[in-house]
Amino acid sequence: MTAGSFRDQGEEYGDPLPPRPTGLLDVLSVAAVVLDADGRIVFWTPQAGDLFGYRAEEALGKYAARLFIHPEHLKAVQSLFAEVLETGRSWAGAFPVLHKDGSTRLTEFRNMRLTDDLGDVYALGIAADHALLERVETDLALCERLINQSPIGLALMDPDLRYRLVNPALERIDGVPAEDHIGRHLRDTPALPDVDTIESALRQVLTTGTPLLDQYHVGRPQSDPEHEHAWSLCFYRLEDPGGRVLGAATSVVDVTERHRAAAEADRARRRLALIADASARVGTSLEVEQTARELAEIATAELADVVAVDVLDSALACRRSRQPDNGPELFRALALKAAHPTVALHAADAPGDLASYEGDRLVTLCVHTARPVLVRHVGDHDLPRIARDAEASALLSRAGVHSYLTVPLIAHGEVLGVLDLKRTRNPVPFDQDDVVLASELAGRAAVAIDNARWFQSVRNTSLTLQRSLLPDHSPHHPGLEIAFRYQPAQATSEVGGDWYDVIQLTDDKTALVVGDVMGNGIDAAATMGRLRTATCAYADLDLDPGEVLQHLDKITCDLEHYIVTCVYAVYDPHTKKCRVANAGHMPPALARRGAAPALLDLPAGAPLGIGGVPFETTTVDLGPGDLLVIYTDGLVETRHHPIDDRLGVLLDYLGEPHDSLEETCDLLLFGLRHPDDHDDVALLVARTE
């Protein structure tokens, strides 16, 4: 440590600190010896004692040649000594020296002439152990080669975080020449992104001395602003042998390829997970609109900022599409979803709307070619081909749509519509991987949409047929006030074969019929129509209810694979009696004035179609204002409740007074039915006058 540094530290920290090795000279333990013109030792440093083995009192005043030089080298040394004093030229080299212990040690010398103020000349010898010096030189050369040839970027900084050294690898990594680093502060050369974090980490290392390893940083460097790079950074403190803080070192490893490979693997995993998720979440119902909404939600989560699902109106109507040409196409919007609030939503067709797109529009091109259409970078000239009109084009521009992708919805070789994707906030443009993923999602959704549209077509046909076979209204019936309801199953199941009928008989009598064909679809509806027609025919014969069911049983046996339940009742207003027969159906409910509602105690009977089973007729007396409720099992059966509990709920509703039979029907349907019920309901309510 120099006197100046000792003084500075003493002034700054108070008490003087004990000397400690702080530099290369101390590491080498360099010795200094001064000889007069006669070769006697006149100055001797402690390091000389360490190097040669003699204490100062043993060396001072002695002839150096006699102490250190082997006789065989004496003449050469005297010649060199004389030359240095006479010419003033320095001499440097390695020379074997005798140690006090008798050994010979190779010592590195630097000799030069000194002149004092009286004109006397002296010889200064600076010496160090040759082996130690050689090892240090080797270490320095090795360090220099390691730094300069290392593929790892290295930077050395002083305690104020100014660059002192930058190796070529770091130059290549950050794209900034070494000379533009040296002497400048870390903040003045922001070659790597997130300078605040790096500076904070370095100051922490300088303070604590604890290294920070493998600090992961991702960003876009000045040398390549178009692409994302990744680096692994290590920070550690540098100290001299005495522990003095020299600064900090930073190592930088470019791990961009590893980062990109990991990102791509993660992207692939997320996309596989998305496809698996789509398999579970898209097509959960047989409703076209619901399936389209599910597809839009899935695509918004991963693919795009704005998603629309549009289906060709001809496909939705199950009309065979014509051969594609260059003409316009009529689309019906089914779903629209955005990941965030955006004016781009106002540029799209609202769900349910019909819109015609000319042949030059990209969605039309997509359905005509049955191929995806990708516009990686959307320009002003692209927006008119994406939007429906000029106003929508301006809105898309305002929303910042910069990348566009539309893929066809194809099922069984038929193009049904398009999945339309736009990016606004997501800065990354669509690429071919996005095309593959979007096509996969669209393909899965298209099959579900195709199934749903055909199901809805068949369901609508069945429902139309069934409604056409049911009575539209009931004429006046003597002694009875009548109300009825038919409610088809929800979209998760096809239309069934439930029916009701009110038949005017002779002598003011009225037949009340409720039946249920077990099955669904057009066949069930057609079977229901045949049985209703047969019931009307047998009712005109004024047969006993049990006999009517007997005839219907024979007819049903001739129908393939159908079982039918039915309640047939005949009310005579003159006798106030109601004769009832049951063929495996739910028991009717009776609410008498002044009494608790109850289920009629009827022989259950076998369903129609079993064959050969007799049906009994039960006679029930009805008083004024008595309420008879006949219904199909869809009113009370659920998947989660015991049937006895549900029948109890039905009776509870009937126990409440209601002046209007229409209100009674609505109350029963609203209170007992659920949106996801999977069966039809036929309900017939009759009240005696």
Secondary structure, 3 states (H helix, E strand, C coil): CCHHHHHHHHHHHCCCCCCCCCCHHHHHCCEEEEECCCCEEEEECHHHHHHHCCCHHHHCCCEHHHHHCCHHHHHHHHHHHHHHHHHCCCEEEEEEEECCCCCEEEEEEEEEEEECCCCCEEEEEEEEEHHHHHHHHHHHHHHHHHHHHCCCEEEEECCCCEEEEECHHHHHHHCCCHHHCECCEHHHCCCCCCHHHHHHHHHHHHHHCCCEEEEEEEECCCCCCCCCEEEEEEEEEEECCCCCEEEEEEEEEECHHHHHHHHHHHHHHHHHHHHHHHHHHCCCCCCHHHHHHHHHHHHHHHCCCEEEEEEEHHHHCCCCCCCCCCCCEEEEEEEEEECCCCCHHHHCCCCCCEEEECCCCHHHHHHHHCCCEEECCCCCCCHHHHCCCHHHHHHHHHHCCCEEEEEEEEECCEEEEEEEEEECCCCCCCCHHHHHHHHHHHHHHHHHHHHHHHHHHHHHHHHHHHHHHCCCCCCCECCEEEEEEEECCCCCCCCEEEEEEEEECHHHCEEEEEEEEEEECHHHHHHHHHHHHHHHHHHHCCCCHHHHHHHHHHHHHCCCCCCEEEEEEEEECCCCEEEEEEECCCCCEEECCCCCCEECCCCCCCCECCCCCCCCEEEEECCCCCEEEEECHHHCCCCCCCHHHHHHHHHHHHCCCCCCHHHHHHHHHHHHCCCCCCCCEEEEEEEEC
